[in-house]
């Protein structure tokens, strides 16, 4: 019985696996433009436009994403993280990490 309790405590103390979320870039827009995730989760930005884009801000930066390509970033900490395309500054989005 003590072994079972100890095993349950160990399993319940393990951190949850990080989830992957997707943001598409199409028509000069991020979709979804705002996203809520857990700190440590990853986001895959997929560029469906015919021109390169970025998803860049203080918390993360994809660098250039070529047309038809994807880049993955990890959300580093809790908070609201704004980002934009460095090549097209009117393209904006935000990620809220809890």
Secondary structure, 3 states (H helix, E strand, C coil): CHHHHHHHHHHHHCCCCCCEEEEEEECCEEECCEEEECCCCEEEEEECCCCCECCECCCCECCCECCCCEEEEECCCCEEEEEECCCCCCCEEEEEEC
